[in-house]
Amino acid sequence: MQVKKYIVMAVCLLCCLFFFAKCGYHSTDHNDGIPWEVRDEIHAISQKVVEGLSTGDIETLKAIDLDSTITIDEMVEISERFGPSMQGKEFITTSDYQSRCIGFGKKAFPIPSQSKPPFTILIEVECGKSYFTSLMSTQGEHADLSLSLVFVKRKKTWKLRGFYLGQIRIAGRNAVQWYEEAKKMADKNHLLPALLRMHLATGEILRPAPYIQYTQEFEIRRFAKSLQSDFEREHKYSFDVSELQSSPVIYNITSDFVKNDLFPMVRYVTSNSLDDAQALQHEAELMTKALQERFPGITDYYTHIAFKAFSEPPTDPTRVYTTYTVVVEVEDVGVREKR
């Protein structure tokens, strides 16, 4: 009986070991939990990647150990496409993650971040290998870029397995920050200013890389959809400003920037001549007042509104249309009190 008991225990232990080996036990160390010499080695390679991609220097790119998932020709092609947008920008390492998987085969698992706003990195690994994910970004640009790099260790050598260049912030704000601003505006029923911010929040910055996901992503997407429905129920983008003699037709309102200052860009069709600057300036000032009546709060958050006038609806995407743009300072037309 005693022998049978030990046999059963041994079988159970082997089953457990087989289960973990098959499923793949994984662990991840973050930043200071990673040996400094490993981080220094990865950071040196990362700077080579940045230099090689931004300059397109073949010798620098060839000096990077690549895994079988990337070829030097692909690196050169990516450098030609995206190098110009990286030139002159400094990429700072923001966080590092070293992951290990024990078992057989491949396994995908999420890595929770330790930063705010929280996000998750989803990576696929070969069990039995060590992986390193390094996140870098520019700082203080109007459109901050994100460079995420994934390395795998093979025979004591860290090899670049994959990377992604994306956008992480616009005007100093990430997707969650634009979303939080929009929520406060929507609570005041200022739907258009909120919607313009949600267009930014749900754009490219919502996913700095395909495998990086903010914890609040589903919440952000759900709010954007609900806000769009609320707006369409109460308003519509395309409408006639019939109270004005020139009867301009607004067909689109989007977000635009001067440096980091957000302002609405109103595109409309006018019956005035595009050569009559004085008439277009006066028309834009009158439209600013009309917009305040139609869209509560639109002038509460902006110092300027831009109006781009067309002589006909720009329905042909292959054509280049003549336009005239007027920028109206909101306080100059008496829409809100001077401060």
Salt bridges, closest charged atoms under 4 A:
ASP29 OD2 - ARG100 NH1 3.03
ASP32 OD1 - ARG39 NH1 3.57
ASP67 OD1 - ARG154 NE 2.73
ASP67 OD2 - ARG161 NH1 3.05
ASP96 OD2 - ARG39 NE 2.91
ASP96 OD2 - HIS43 NE2 2.64
GLU126 OE2 - ARG154 NH2 2.64
GLU126 OE2 - ARG161 NH1 3.84
ASP144 OD2 - ARG169 NE 3.02
GLU181 OE2 - ARG173 NE 2.61
GLU181 OE1 - ARG197 NE 2.92
GLU217 OE1 - ARG207 NE 2.65
GLU217 OE2 - ARG221 NE 3.03
ASP230 OD1 - ARG233 NH2 2.42
GLU312 OE2 - ARG319 NH2 3.15
GLU331 OE2 - ARG339 NH2 3.99
ASP332 OD1 - LYS338 NZ 3.77
